[in-house]
Amino acid sequence: MKVDHIETCVCIDHEPTAADSVYYGMPQLKVTKGQEWSVFCPNCGRGGCLDFKSQYLALAHWNKMQLGLKNLDDILS
């Protein structure tokens, strides 16, 4: 399985452009407890508290969490 799109973190102040680093707003994966995966934002620290059996599941959860936060931000604005 593969993830077609990775959502940027809600902590960034603008959408990534060609002038930004390719890592701007992107989450990082880390291996925890053997072969379990966790995903987190290196800028704000959001995420990282759940472990998943694969990178795909970790990134799928990240995308779901970020879309929910972005939708919430739109509702509150």
DSSP file (Angstrom, degrees, kcal/mol; ACC not computed):
  #  RESIDUE AA STRUCTURE BP1 BP2  ACC     N-H-->O    O-->H-N    N-H-->O    O-->H-N    TCO  KAPPA ALPHA  PHI   PSI    X-CA   Y-CA   Z-CA
    1    1 A M              0   0    0      0, 0.0     2,-0.3     0, 0.0    55,-0.1   0.000 360.0 360.0 360.0 151.9    0.0    0.0    0.0
    2    2 A K        -     0   0    0     54,-0.1     2,-0.5    53,-0.0    54,-0.0  -0.990 360.0-122.3-142.1 153.7    1.1    3.6   -0.5
    3    3 A V        -     0   0    0     -2,-0.3     3,-0.1     1,-0.1    53,-0.0  -0.835  16.6-162.8 -94.1 125.5   -0.2    7.0    0.5
    4    4 A D  S    S+     0   0    0     -2,-0.5     2,-0.4     1,-0.2    -1,-0.1   0.789  74.8  21.5 -79.4 -28.3   -0.8    9.2   -2.5
    5    5 A H        -     0   0    0      2,-0.0     2,-0.5     0, 0.0    -1,-0.2  -0.999  62.9-154.8-144.1 136.2   -0.9   12.5   -0.6
    6    6 A I        -     0   0    0     -2,-0.4     2,-0.1    -3,-0.1    54,-0.1  -0.962  22.8-132.8-113.4 123.0    0.6   13.6    2.7
    7    7 A E        -     0   0    0     -2,-0.5     2,-0.1    52,-0.2     3,-0.1  -0.452  19.6-122.9 -71.7 142.0   -1.2   16.5    4.4
    8    8 A T        -     0   0    0     -2,-0.1    18,-0.2     1,-0.1    17,-0.1  -0.453  37.5 -91.9 -77.8 160.0    1.0   19.3    5.8
    9    9 A C    >   -     0   0    0     16,-2.3     3,-1.1    -2,-0.1    -1,-0.1  -0.382  24.6-126.1 -72.6 150.9    0.7   20.2    9.5
   10   10 A V  T 3  S+     0   0    0      1,-0.2    -1,-0.1    -2,-0.1    -2,-0.0   0.590 100.8  76.9 -72.1  -9.7   -1.7   22.9   10.5
   11   11 A C  T 3  S+     0   0    0     14,-0.1    -1,-0.2     2,-0.0     2,-0.1   0.660  70.4 101.0 -77.1 -14.5    1.1   24.7   12.4
   12   12 A I    <   -     0   0    0     -3,-1.1     3,-0.1     1,-0.1    -4,-0.0  -0.411  68.0-142.5 -73.7 149.7    2.6   26.1    9.1
   13   13 A D  S    S+     0   0    0      1,-0.1     2,-0.3    -2,-0.1    -1,-0.1   0.575  77.4  15.6 -92.0  -9.9    1.8   29.8    8.4
   14   14 A H  S    S-     0   0    0      3,-0.0    -1,-0.1     0, 0.0     3,-0.1  -0.986  88.9 -87.2-154.8 159.6    1.4   29.5    4.6
   15   15 A E        -     0   0    0     -2,-0.3    10,-0.1     1,-0.1    -2,-0.0  -0.431  60.1 -93.9 -65.7 142.0    1.0   26.8    1.9
   16   16 A P        -     0   0    0      0, 0.0     2,-0.2     0, 0.0    -1,-0.1  -0.297  48.9-175.4 -59.9 139.4    4.4   25.4    0.7
   17   17 A T    >   -     0   0    0      4,-0.1     3,-1.3    -3,-0.1    -3,-0.0  -0.673  45.0 -89.8-123.4-179.9    5.8   27.2   -2.3
   18   18 A A  T 3  S+     0   0    0      1,-0.3     4,-0.1    -2,-0.2    -1,-0.0   0.752 124.0  61.8 -64.8 -23.5    8.8   26.6   -4.5
   19   19 A A  T 3  S+     0   0    0      2,-0.1    -1,-0.3     0, 0.0     2,-0.1   0.679  93.3  80.8 -76.8 -17.2   10.8   28.9   -2.2
   20   20 A D  S <  S-     0   0    0     -3,-1.3     2,-0.1     1,-0.1     0, 0.0  -0.447  92.1 -95.5 -87.2 161.6   10.3   26.6    0.8
   21   21 A S    >   -     0   0    0     -2,-0.1     3,-1.5     1,-0.1    -1,-0.1  -0.376  32.9-117.1 -66.4 152.6   12.2   23.4    1.7
   22   22 A V  T 3  S+     0   0    0      1,-0.3    -1,-0.1    -2,-0.1    -2,-0.0   0.687 116.8  56.0 -66.2 -15.9   10.6   20.2    0.5
   23   23 A Y  T >  S+     0   0    0      2,-0.1     3,-1.9     3,-0.0    -1,-0.3   0.455  74.9 129.4 -93.3  -2.5   10.3   19.3    4.2
   24   24 A Y  T <  S-     0   0    0     -3,-1.5    -4,-0.1     1,-0.3   -12,-0.0  -0.362  88.2  -7.4 -61.5 117.4    8.3   22.4    5.1
   25   25 A G  T 3  S+     0   0    0      1,-0.3   -16,-2.3    -2,-0.2    -1,-0.3   0.437 101.8 134.3  79.3  -0.2    5.3   21.3    7.1
   26   26 A M    <   -     0   0    0     -3,-1.9    -1,-0.3   -18,-0.2   -18,-0.1  -0.597  53.1-123.6 -86.4 142.7    5.9   17.6    6.4
   27   27 A P        -     0   0    0      0, 0.0     2,-0.4     0, 0.0    14,-0.2  -0.323  19.1-132.8 -76.6 164.8    5.6   15.0    9.2
   28   28 A Q  E     -A   40   0A   0     12,-3.2    12,-2.2    -2,-0.1     2,-0.4  -0.933   9.7-139.2-117.6 144.7    8.4   12.7   10.2
   29   29 A L  E     -A   39   0A   0     -2,-0.4     2,-0.4    10,-0.2    10,-0.2  -0.806  20.7-176.1 -98.0 142.2    8.1    8.9   10.8
   30   30 A K  E     -A   38   0A   0      8,-2.7     8,-2.4    -2,-0.4     2,-0.4  -0.994  25.7-121.5-137.3 148.6   10.0    7.3   13.6
   31   31 A V  E     -A   37   0A   0     -2,-0.4     2,-0.3     6,-0.2     6,-0.2  -0.737  33.7-177.0 -87.1 130.4   10.3    3.6   14.6
   32   32 A T  E  >  -A   36   0A   0      4,-3.7     4,-1.8    -2,-0.4    -2,-0.0  -0.948  57.1  -0.2-127.0 149.5    9.1    2.9   18.1
   33   33 A K  T  4 S-     0   0    0     -2,-0.3     2,-0.9     2,-0.2    -1,-0.2   0.878 123.3 -55.1  42.6  60.2    9.0   -0.3   20.2
   34   34 A G  T  4 S+     0   0    0      1,-0.2    -1,-0.1    -3,-0.1     0, 0.0  -0.700 126.8   0.0  86.1-108.6   10.6   -2.6   17.6
   35   35 A Q  T  4 S+     0   0    0     -2,-0.9     2,-0.3    -4,-0.1    -1,-0.2   0.002  99.3 113.2-110.8  28.4    8.6   -2.4   14.3
   36   36 A E  E  <  -A   32   0A   0     -4,-1.8    -4,-3.7    -3,-0.1     2,-0.4  -0.766  54.3-141.3 -99.7 150.1    5.9    0.0   15.2
   37   37 A W  E     -AB  31  52A   0     15,-3.3    15,-2.7    -2,-0.3     2,-0.3  -0.850  15.7-174.1-117.0 144.8    5.6    3.4   13.6
   38   38 A S  E     -A   30   0A   0     -8,-2.4    -8,-2.7    -2,-0.4     2,-0.4  -0.980  10.1-153.1-133.5 145.8    4.7    6.8   14.9
   39   39 A V  E     +A   29   0A   0     11,-0.4     9,-1.9    -2,-0.3     2,-0.3  -0.965  22.2 159.9-123.7 139.0    4.3   10.1   12.9
   40   40 A F  E     -AC  28  47A   0    -12,-2.2   -12,-3.2    -2,-0.4     7,-0.2  -0.969  41.7-105.8-151.6 162.1    4.8   13.6   14.3
   41   41 A C     >  -     0   0    0      5,-2.3     4,-1.8    -2,-0.3     5,-0.0  -0.832  19.8-154.9 -92.1 124.2    5.5   17.2   13.2
   42   42 A P  T  4 S+     0   0    0      0, 0.0    -1,-0.1     0, 0.0   -16,-0.0   0.712  91.0  54.7 -71.9 -17.7    9.1   18.3   13.9
   43   43 A N  T  4 S+     0   0    0      1,-0.1   -19,-0.0     3,-0.1    -2,-0.0   0.948 129.1   7.4 -78.9 -51.5    8.0   21.9   14.1
   44   44 A C  T  4 S-     0   0    0      2,-0.1    -1,-0.1     0, 0.0     0, 0.0   0.574  92.7-121.3-111.5 -12.6    5.2   21.8   16.7
   45   45 A G     <  +     0   0    0     -4,-1.8     2,-0.0     1,-0.3     0, 0.0   0.492  53.1 158.8  86.1   2.3    5.4   18.3   18.0
   46   46 A R        +     0   0    0     -6,-0.1    -5,-2.3     2,-0.1    -1,-0.3  -0.342  52.8  12.7 -62.6 139.0    1.8   17.4   17.1
   47   47 A G  B     +C   40   0A   0     -7,-0.2    -7,-0.2     1,-0.1    -9,-0.0  -0.455  68.7 113.1  91.2-167.8    1.2   13.7   16.8
   48   48 A G        +     0   0    0     -9,-1.9    -8,-0.1     2,-0.2    -2,-0.1   0.420  54.2  98.9  85.5  -1.4    3.6   11.0   17.9
   49   49 A C  S    S+     0   0    0    -10,-0.2     2,-0.4     2,-0.0    -9,-0.1   0.546  72.8  64.0 -98.4  -5.5    1.4    9.6   20.7
   50   50 A L        -     0   0    0    -11,-0.2     2,-0.4     8,-0.0   -11,-0.4  -0.934  69.0-148.1-117.5 142.8    0.0    6.6   18.8
   51   51 A D        -     0   0    0     -2,-0.4     2,-0.3   -13,-0.1   -13,-0.2  -0.876  13.9-166.1-108.8 142.0    1.9    3.6   17.4
   52   52 A F  B     -B   37   0A   0    -15,-2.7   -15,-3.3    -2,-0.4     6,-0.0  -0.885  29.5-124.5-127.3 156.9    0.9    1.8   14.2
   53   53 A K  S    S+     0   0    0     -2,-0.3     2,-0.3   -17,-0.2     3,-0.1   0.670  92.9  22.8 -74.2 -18.0    1.9   -1.5   12.6
   54   54 A S  S  > S-     0   0    0    -17,-0.1     4,-1.7     1,-0.1   -17,-0.1  -0.958  74.8-116.4-145.7 162.9    3.0    0.1    9.3
   55   55 A Q  H  > S+     0   0    0     -2,-0.3     4,-2.6     1,-0.2     5,-0.2   0.885 114.8  58.0 -63.9 -38.9    4.1    3.4    7.8
   56   56 A Y  H  > S+     0   0    0      1,-0.2     4,-2.6     2,-0.2    -1,-0.2   0.930 106.7  46.1 -58.2 -48.4    0.9    3.4    5.7
   57   57 A L  H  > S+     0   0    0      1,-0.2     4,-2.1     2,-0.2    -1,-0.2   0.878 112.3  51.5 -64.5 -37.5   -1.4    3.3    8.7
   58   58 A A  H  X S+     0   0    0     -4,-1.7     4,-2.1     2,-0.2    -2,-0.2   0.929 113.9  42.9 -64.8 -45.2    0.6    6.0   10.5
   59   59 A L  H  X S+     0   0    0     -4,-2.6     4,-2.6     2,-0.2   -52,-0.2   0.853 111.0  55.2 -71.5 -33.9    0.4    8.3    7.6
   60   60 A A  H  X S+     0   0    0     -4,-2.6     4,-2.1    -5,-0.2    -1,-0.2   0.914 110.4  46.3 -63.0 -42.0   -3.3    7.6    6.9
   61   61 A H  H  X S+     0   0    0     -4,-2.1     4,-2.7     2,-0.2    -2,-0.2   0.902 110.6  53.4 -66.0 -40.8   -4.0    8.5   10.5
   62   62 A W  H  X S+     0   0    0     -4,-2.1     4,-2.8     2,-0.2     5,-0.2   0.939 109.5  48.1 -57.7 -48.7   -1.9   11.7   10.2
   63   63 A N  H  X S+     0   0    0     -4,-2.6     4,-2.5     1,-0.2     5,-0.2   0.912 112.2  49.2 -59.9 -43.4   -3.9   12.7    7.1
   64   64 A K  H  X S+     0   0    0     -4,-2.1     4,-1.9     1,-0.2    -1,-0.2   0.913 112.9  47.4 -62.8 -43.1   -7.2   12.1    8.8
   65   65 A M  H  X S+     0   0    0     -4,-2.7     4,-2.2     2,-0.2    -2,-0.2   0.923 113.3  47.1 -65.2 -45.0   -6.1   14.1   11.9
   66   66 A Q  H  X S+     0   0    0     -4,-2.8     4,-2.5     2,-0.2    -2,-0.2   0.896 111.6  50.2 -67.5 -40.1   -4.8   17.1    9.8
   67   67 A L  H  X S+     0   0    0     -4,-2.5     4,-2.4    -5,-0.2    -1,-0.2   0.897 110.9  50.6 -64.2 -39.0   -7.9   17.2    7.6
   68   68 A G  H  X S+     0   0    0     -4,-1.9     4,-2.1    -5,-0.2    -2,-0.2   0.907 112.0  46.7 -63.4 -41.9  -10.1   17.2   10.7
   69   69 A L  H  X S+     0   0    0     -4,-2.2     4,-2.2     2,-0.2    -2,-0.2   0.886 112.7  49.4 -68.0 -38.9   -8.1   20.0   12.3
   70   70 A K  H  X S+     0   0    0     -4,-2.5     4,-2.0     2,-0.2    -2,-0.2   0.903 111.9  48.4 -67.3 -40.2   -8.2   22.1    9.0
   71   71 A N  H  X S+     0   0    0     -4,-2.4     4,-2.1     2,-0.2    -2,-0.2   0.891 111.3  50.6 -65.3 -39.2  -12.0   21.6    8.8
   72   72 A L  H  X S+     0   0    0     -4,-2.1     4,-2.4     2,-0.2    -2,-0.2   0.900 108.8  51.8 -63.8 -41.0  -12.4   22.6   12.4
   73   73 A D  H  X S+     0   0    0     -4,-2.2     4,-1.3     1,-0.2    -2,-0.2   0.894 109.7  49.7 -62.7 -40.5  -10.3   25.7   11.7
   74   74 A D  H  < S+     0   0    0     -4,-2.0    -1,-0.2     1,-0.2    -2,-0.2   0.886 111.3  49.3 -65.3 -38.3  -12.5   26.6    8.8
   75   75 A I  H  < S+     0   0    0     -4,-2.1    -2,-0.2     1,-0.2    -1,-0.2   0.902 112.6  46.7 -67.9 -41.0  -15.6   26.1   10.9
   76   76 A L  H  <        0   0    0     -4,-2.4    -1,-0.2     1,-0.2    -2,-0.2   0.709 360.0 360.0 -76.0 -19.9  -14.3   28.3   13.7
   77   77 A S     <        0   0    0     -4,-1.3    -1,-0.2    -5,-0.2    -2,-0.2   0.475 360.0 360.0 -78.3 360.0  -13.2   31.1   11.4
